Amino acid sequence: MKHAVSGKLFSEARKYIPGGVNSPVRACRSVGCDPVFITRAKGASVFDADGNEYVDFVCSWGPMIMGHSHPDIVDAVQKAAADGTSFGAPTPSEIELAAMVVEAVPSIEKIRFVNSGTEATMSAVRLARGYTGRDVVVKFDGCYHGHADSFLVKAGSGVLTLGIPGSPGVPEDIVKKTVSIPYNNEEVLEKTLRDEDLDIACVIVEPVAGNMGCVMPQPGFLEKLRSLTEELGIVLIFDEVITGFRLSYGGAQEYYNVLPDLTCLGKIIGGGLPVGAYGGKAEIMDQIAPDGPVYQAGTLSGNPLAMAAGTAALKLLQHSTFYTELERKAERFGEGLQAIAVATGVSTQLNRVGSLMTSFFTDEKVTDFDSAMKADTDLYAAHYRHMLSRGIYLAPSQFEVAFISAAQSEEDLAKALKLTEWSFTKLL
């Protein structure tokens, strides 16, 4: 495939945009190439500025679970746009989508819409601090909760991909109020939460880590986390920006039957449009202004385009067989990847839960940040370039997740498996 037009666009972008991109991982530095510039998408495919077509396993980093440009969602956005794109005022569509989310997610009694996952997590932590009167936030190594100051301590996603240890501009006083501990380590978890000197307000966790690659909770880990936080009066926040409406209609909390106090959601509830939300127990949510003293606001929060797209998207996800069919498809694809690894002798560990998965280039099981870091990023980079050259669009980082969508056909997945085998053979 030729990428001459994308190359010219990248050169032009770097004149005006830091690194030529508006989110760091998109620069593709960790995979040793320049990014392709996407101009349109349809169904299971994205198309670049050179006219190349790719089977898409990024899915806009998760929310395109139905595939791209679904006619129901496009129609809903077009109808909403015809009536106005933003009002900065209450709308009936906010109520409709809020009611759908509250009905779907087991722990959410009330919800507040924002404009991104970062806004959602940042606001949830502020709310937890205001509700408890405490200051310290506990997170987990390699988990990423957006780029708010508190979350850049031992963070995943682009911070991990680019090898950035933290970030200049984050005050030391804020770092001192954030404690990061190993994911899936119950012993350290209990010791940390029982430390009375820490004055812990909340624990925030990806119930399935998706920003150091896909790392599932070990049996009993989420249950232990829930029981400890409940006992100690610590607010438990599930960051379900990736897993919400992805693992099941009720998210990871329904999938694992563990209910947090607060939940953060992302673009999947807006059909892929820029939106986020946080919600939870009414007793806690009622502390938000104007009902309570914890202030959070947003001019575009609950904007009519995102609300319309989200309502259309959630209606599609309510189909009785949607998640079972997606699970079967992902399971078959995962089995195919594992078989190829065995047949070719390329050491990979496939971590999969539902329709999200990561093939780590390592011969050791990946259960936390330290084991994820043992993956061979150079091998992944070569694999990424191989697959891109043959029309398969993967995440440009070993430490991200591949997503299966309802739009991917058996032929799409068979093509991806065939090219994976070709790529692995070239890696030897």
Residue, then its C-alpha position, 0 to 999 in steps of 0.5 A: m500500500k502507498h501512503a504518499v498523501s498521508g505522508k504529506l498530510f502528516s508533514e503539514a499537520r506538524k506545522y500546526i499541531p504538536g507532533g502532528v496529532n491531537s492525541p499522542v499515540r496516534a503519532c505511531r512512534s512506538v511502531g516505527c512509522d508515520p500515521v495514516f490519515i483516515t478520511r471516512a469509515k463504513g461498517a467494519s472498514v476505515f479508509d485513508a487519504d490515499g484510498n486504502e481500505y483497512v479492516d478496523f480493529v481499533c473501532s475509535w478505541g472501542p465505542m464503534i461496537m456496531g461498526h462505523s456509520h450505522p444508518d440508525i445513528v447517522d439518521a439520529v444525528q442528522k435529525a438532531a443537527a437539523d434542529g440545532t447543534s448546541f443550546g447550552a440548556p436542558t433538552p428532552s433528549e438528555i432525559e431519554l438517554a439518562a433514563m436508558v443508562v440508569e436502567a442499564v447499569p446496575s449501580i447507577e441511580k443518577i447520572r451527569f453527562v460530560n464531554s469526555g472520559t477524562e472529564a468523567t473520571m476527574s469529576a468522579v474523583r472530585l465528587a468522591r473527595g467532596y463526599t468523604g472529606r478525604d484527599v487521597v486517590v488510589k489507582f493501579d499501575g498501568c491503568y489510565h483514567g484520562h490525562a487529569d493531573s491525579f491520573l498521570v502517576k504510573a499511567g497506561s495508554g499513551v503515557l506507557t506507550l511513549g515511555i513517559p514516567g509522568s508529566p511535567g506540569v503536574p504539581e508534586d502536591i497532587v502526586k503526593k495525593t495519588v497512590s498507585i499500586p499493582y493491579n491484581n495484588e490483593e495483599v498490597l491492596e489490603k495493606t494500602l487500604r487499611d493504612e489509616d495514615l493515607d486518608i483515602a477518599c476513593v479507589i478508581v480502577e478499570p475493572v478490566a484493564g484496557n490501557m496496558g493492553c487487555v488485563m483481566p481481573q484475577p478471580g476474587f480481585l474485584e470482590k476483594l476490592r469491593s468488600l474492603t472499600e465498603e468496610l472502610g467507607i472508601v468510594l469505589i469508582f469503576d472506570e468503564v469508559i472501555t468496558g461500559f456497554r462493551l462487555s455487556y449491556g450493563g458493563a463490566q459490573e454486570y459481567y462480573n456482578v460487582l457493583p461500585d459506588l460510582t461509574c465512569l462511561g465514555k463515547i460508546i454512550g454517544g454512539g462514538l460522538p464526544v461524550g462521557a458520563y459519571g453516575g452512581k448512588a443517589e446519595i453521592m450524586d446529590q452532592i453535585a451542584p446545584d443540589g450539593p456543594v461539589y461543583q462541576a459544569g460544562t457548556l456542551s454537556g448533554n449536547p443534542l447530537a451526542m444524546a441523539a446518537g447515544t439513544a440510537a446506539l443503546k437501542l441497537l445494543q438492546h437486541s436480545t442476541f447482540y452480545t452473545e453473537l459478538e462473544r461467539k465471534a470474538e471467541r472464534f477469532g481469539e482461538g484462531l490467533q492462539a492456534i497461529a501462535v502455536a503453529t508458527g512458534v511466535s511467543t504470544q499471550l492472548n488476553r481476551v474478555g468478551s470482544l476486547m483482546t490483546s496479543f502480548f509478544t511474550d512467553e509469560k502470562v500477563t496479569d499486571f503492569d510488570s508482566a505487561m512490560k515484558a512484552d517485546t514491543d519491537l516485535y509488535a511494531a513489526h507486526y503492526r507494520h506488516m498488518l497495516s501494509r496488507g489492510i488490517y488496522l490495529a492499535p499503534s501500540q502493544f499496550e492497547v486493545a483490539f476490538i471486535s465489532a458487530a460489523q466485522s464479517e467472518e470474511d473480515l476475521a478470516k482475512a485478519l487471521k490469514l494475514t496474522e499467520w503471514s506476519f508471524t512467519k515473517l517475524l521468525 
